[in-house]
Structure formats: C-alpha cells, structure tokens
Amino acid sequence: MVDNSTEIFDKELEEYLAQATKRIKVIGCGGGGSNTISTLYNMNIEGPELIAINTDVRHLLITRAHKKILVGKQLTKGLGAGKDPKIGEEAAKESEQEIKKAIEGSDVIFLTCGLGGGSGGGVAPVVAEVAKKLGSIVIAICTWPFSAEGSNIWDNALYSLERLEKNVDLLVIIPNDKLQQLYPNIPLMQAFKVADSLLSNALRDLTELLTKPGYINVDFADFRSIVSNAGYGIFGIGESNSENKATEAVQRALNNPLIDVDATGAKAALVRVVCSPDVTPADINKILDTIKSVLDPRAKLIQGISFEDDKKNYVKVSITITKLKNMPSFILGIKTDNKPGVEKPEEQKKIENELGIEVI
C-alpha cells in the first residue's frame, strides 16, 4: 500500500501558499496606474491580485487586471476627473465601501499611480488611508510628472504627495524628468512607456520577494520590519553578464541615474538577487558587502536569492533602501516651490539673499 500522506500534506501547503499570496494586492490608480497594472498582467506576475481603480470607464475597459473598480459613478459619470485630484478624491470616497471590500484582509497593498493627474493622484491617497485603517502594510511607488507638463500639474502632484505621505509605510517617487536627462531626444510617449516599465519592474521584484519561492526566501515578518513606517525609500535594479557581473550589477542598482538619491546612512534595505546557478558565494558576498558599505553600520539588511537554471554567467540585483537618513533632495526641492516655469526676478533674489528669508 502506497503512503500518500506526504503528497496530501504538500497539496495542503500549496493551497495555504495560494491563500497567503492572495493577501498581497497591487493596485493601480488612474490612467498611469492602470497602465502599470496592464503591464504587470502581461508579464504574468506570480501571486498578487492586480486591481485597477479609475474614474474613466473607457480606460478601465481596455485595462487588463484581475479586478476593476469604477469609482465615483454618481460624481463623474465614468468620464474621468479632469486633471483635478480633488474630484478623484471625492470619487474614491463615494466608492469607499467598494474599495474596502476589495482590499479587506490584505497583508500588503502596493499602490502605483502617476502623480499630477486627477484620478491617480486623487484616488491613491484614499485607497492608502482605507488600507491603513484595515491594518495593511502600504507601499506606494509613483512617478513625478515631467516639467514639460507645467506648474499646474506639479501643484496637483504636490497636493497628492502630501496626502500619500500620511497614509503609507513606504513611499518611492520616480521623477520623470530624469528620463529626459538620460534620453534628451526620446519622444514624450516613449518616455511615458519607459516610466511605466520602471514602475512595473519595481513592483514585480518587490512582490516576488514575498510570493516566488527562492533558494533564500524573505518571510513576511522580515519584510514588515524593513518597510513598516519607513518613510521615503529608493529602488534600483542592475544586471550584468560580464566577468565582474556581481560588482557591476550591484553598482548599477545603487547608482541608478533615474533615482539619483543619496542612500548613505540608511537604516534598512531589501535585496533580491536573481542569478544563474554558476554564481559563487564570493559573488553574493561582494553584492551584500557593497550594499552594507553604503548603509548605516547597524542597518538591517534582508536578502532573497533565487536561481534561473536557463541562464549562464548572469546576475540581477534589485535593491529597495528604506529609512533614509535624510529626505531625498528631489522631494525637498518640490516642497520649496521649485516648480517648472517659475523663475524669480533678479531683484527678488537679491533681496532674499540679503535678508536671508524668502519674499512672498
């Protein structure tokens, strides 16, 4: 007689894992956030439920997601928020019970949107607030608008940023202008697609730390200790297949020009290494030692390692650095009214320099 008790137990474990990963949700708000959800859906991301929330019914129809929520049906009639985050906010509040039902029981909520618009920037802070009240860990990864979009869009983005700050554990902002600096001749539509790709890859790597089995796994307790009440954070990805693959990959992740934030002295980091089976323990040590050299000496570092059997001489390093020593200078610049197209007269600058105060 064949003892199949082990097989039955494994099936029970698989069912439990499936239920656990369902408690992780990635929510895209507005047009930009919904585009990212579609990208993740097409990537066949493993584990989390993908939810798109929008005020624009036409855009929601073409979005690919596991679940879609049209918010503010009475307020906006499915026609969008008209670049006004206050309307997006009211739309989300109108549909708060539907949002609550969709995310209730979740351990981790990943939020994404393009700040500056009406739906994304208005809806995301409301979703974050609901999730926090329900006891979820909330991580938001958002893009900041191009300068070319104008000071009004920046004002919208700042309005949304200040509301997001209050209700998320970890907030990662990717400034779109960095794309323009790196690729000055890139068409605007292509630049938006690159920004979407950045968001999608960041979200995929963070969720797969929790949902995809690896040689070394990151458990939820470790994950929580790194991201809970972490404030602003940064994310970088680097890969290499050269002779010095480990060093090159980690340096590219740490010095990602699209992020350009000083991580020196940060208190915590999550590291995911995906590599070919021929990577050595010395390679892994190089990666971890390089990251440790940037952080505070007492910083907490959690790593996950997985192998891809079909690759050779390959390393990809994904780093999420949290609990930064200082607020990113980019964010400080935003909050000191450093808006596009706003240039102070020379006389005003002279008076401010002499008095040491800002003249309003």
N, C-alpha and C positions, 0 to 999 in steps of 0.2 A: 504493500500500500504506500503510495507517494504522499509524503507530508507536504502539504501546500500552505502551511501556516505562514511561512516567510513571505510567500507570494501575496497572500491576503493582507499581511501587515504592510508590505510595500505599497499595495494599492491604497490602503487607508492613509499612509503617509503622503502619497501623491495627491489624494483628494484634499488632505489638510493643507498642503502647499498651495493647491489651486485656490482654496478659500482665502488663504493668507495673502496671496498676491492680488486678489480682487479687492483687498482693503487698501490698495495703493491706486490712486487715480491721478491722471494727468488731465488738466482742464485748460482748454484754450478759450480765451475770452475775446470777443470781437473778431474782426476780419483777419488781422495778423495772427492772433492766437489760434483761430480755426484753421488757418493755412498750415500752421505748425502741427496741429492735430492730424490733418490730412497727410502730411509728410511722414509723421510717425506711423500712421496706419499703413502707408505704403511700404515702410521699412520692415513691416511685420514685427514690430517691437513685442517682446515677450513679457506677459504678466499683467501690467496695469490696465485698467479700464480707461479708454480715451473718450473724453466728453468735450463737446463743442457747445459753447453758450454764445448767443448772439441776439441782437435786436433786428438783424437784417435777414428776413426769411429767404430771400433769393440766394444769398451767400451760404446760408445754412443748408439749403437744398443740394449744393454742389460739394459740401464738405464731407469727407469720409471720416466717420467716427463710430464708436460703439454706441454712443448715446448723444442725442442732440436736444438742446433746450432753447426754445424761442422765448425770450424774456420780454416783459413789457407789452403784452399783446394789446392791452387797452390803451396804453400811453402812446406807443409808436406805431401800432397797427402793422408791425412787421416791416416797416420802411427804414429802419436804422435810427441812429441817434444824432445824425447831422453834425458830427465832429464836436459834440458837446458832452463832455464826461458827466455833467450833472444830470443830463437826460438819461444816459446809460446807467447811472447810479440809481435813479428813480425807477427805471425799468427793472433793474435787478431786485430792488426792494419790493416791487409789485409781485414779482415771481419768487419771492424768498422761500416760500414753503416748498416749491418745486425743486429749488436748488438744494434746500436742506434734505429733502427726501433722496436726492441723487447722491449726496456725499455722506449721509449718516452712516456711522460705523467704520469710517475710513481711518487708517492709522496715519497715512501720509498723503497730503494733497500737494501736487506740483501744479503751479499756476504759470501760465505764459500768456503774454499779450504784447502788442506794440503800443507803448505809451504815446500819448499825443492825440489819439482818436477819441471818439465818443463812447463807442461800445466797449472796447477793450479796457480803456482807462477808467471807465465808469463802473463796469461790471466787476472787474477783478478785485478791487478793494472790498466790495460787498461779499463776494464769494469767500475771500480770505477771512473776513470777520465772522461769517457763519461757521466756517470750518474751525476756527479757533475756539468758538463757543462750544462746538461739539467735541473738542479735545484732540483734534488732529494736529500733527506737525504740518506746518505750511511753508512751502518753499516756492518763491516766485523768481522766475528768470524772464526778464523783459528786455526789449530793445528801447533805446532812447532815440527820438527822431533825428533825421538829418537837419542840419542848419538850413538847407535849402527849402525845408518845409515851412519856415517862417516862425516869428516870435509868438504868434497866437497858438500854434501847435505846441511850442515849448511851454507856454503857460498852462495849456491843458495837461501836458506831461507832468509838470511840477505839481499841479493840483492832485493828480492821481498818485504820484510818488509819495506825497506826504500822507495820503490815506493808506497806502500799502504798507508804509513803514510801521504803522501802529498795529498791524494785524498779521504780520508774517514772522516766522522764525529766522528765515534766511532770505536775503534779497540780493540777487545778482543782476546788475544792469550792464547791458552791452551797448555802447554808443555807436550808432550807425555811421557817424562822421569818420570813425576810424577806417571804415571800409573805403570811404572817399579818399583818405590819405594814402592808403595802401594801393588802391586802384583808381587813380585820378580820372581815367578815361572810361571807366565802366558805366554803361547805361544805367539809369536810375532803377528800371525794372529789374535788371540783373542784380543790382546791389541789394534790392529787397529780397531776392531769392537767396543770395549769399547769407544775409542776416537770418533768414528762416532756416537755412541749413545749419548755422551756428547754434541756434536755439534747439533745433531737433537733435543734434548730436549731443549737446549738453544734457538734455532731458533723457535721451536714450541711455547714456552712460550712467547717469545718476540712478535711474530706475533699475537698470540691470545689475547694479551693485547689490540691490536687495532681492531681485527676482530670478536672476540667472545663476544657477549653480556654478561654482568655480573650484579650483584647487584649494584656494583660501577664500572663505566667504566672509562677508560683513553681516553681522547679525543686527537686528533692529535696535537693540539696546546700545550698541556701539554707534550706529548711525544717529540715533537720537542725541547721544552725548556730544556729537560734533556739530549738529545743525540746530539744536534747540536754543532759542533765544540768542542766535549767533550774530544778528545784525547784518551788515553788508558782507558779501563774500565775493570771490572771483573764481572763474572757471577757465581752465586751459587744457588743450589737447595737443599732443605732439606724437609723431610716429617716425620710425626710421627702419631701414633695412640695410644700413651700411655696416662697416666693420665695427664702428663705435656706436652701434644702434642704441644702447641703453643710455649713454650720455647725451646723444643727440636728441632722443625722444623726450627725455625729461627737461632738457634745456628749452626745447621748442614749446613744451607745455608751460613752463614757468615764465618764458619771455614772449608769450603770445602778444604780438603788437596790437591785436584787436582789443586786448584787455588793458594793458599799459597801466597797471596799478601796482604800487609798491606793497609787497606782501611781507616785508621784513618785520619780524617780531610777532607775526600772527600766532594765535593760541591753539589752532586746531586745523586739521586737514584730512580730507578723504582722498585716497589714491586708488585708482583702478589700473591695473596692468594687464593688458591682453597681449599675449606673445606666442611665438612658435615654440614647440617642445625643445628646441636646441638652446634656448636661453638658459644661462647658467646662474647659480646662486650669486656669483660675483656680480653679474649684470643687475640682478634685483637689488643687491646691496648698494650698488652705485646709484640707482634711482632713488632709493629711500634716503641714503646719506645726503644726496644733493638737495632733496626737499627739506630734510631736517636742518641743513645749514642755513636755510632761509628763515625758518620759523623760530619762535621763542624756544630757548633750550628746554623748557618744561612743557612745551606744546604736546597736545595729544594727536597722534597720527594713527589712523586706521587704514589698512590696505586690504584690497581684494585682488586676487590673482587668478586668471583663467588662461587656458591654453587653446590655441586654434591649430588642430592637427594638420590642416591642409596648407599651412604656411611654413616658410623657412626663413631663418635669419631676420625675424621681424619683432618689433616691439611697438606697442601703442600705450602711451601714458595719459591718463585723464586725472586732473587734479582739481579738487574743489577746496579752496582755502577759506576758512571762516574765522570769525572772532579776530578781525584785523585790528592792529594796534591803533591805526588812525583811519578816519573816514576817507574813502577814496577822493583824491583831489578833484577828479571829474565831478563828483557829487557836490563837493564844496563850491566848485565853480558855478554849478547850476543854481545853488541856493544863494549865491551872492549876485543874482540878477545878470549873469553872464549870458544874455540871450543873443541870438543871431540878429544882425542888422541894427543893434543898439550901440551906437558909438557916442560917448560923452564928448561935449565940446571941450576944446583945449582949455578955455578959461575955467570951466568947471573942474577939470582935472587939476589945474594949478591951485585953485582954492582948496580942494580936498587934500592935496599934498601938503599945503602949508598948515592947514588946521588939523590934519590927521583924522578927519572924520569924513563920512560920506554926505554930500549935499544932495538933498532930495528936492 
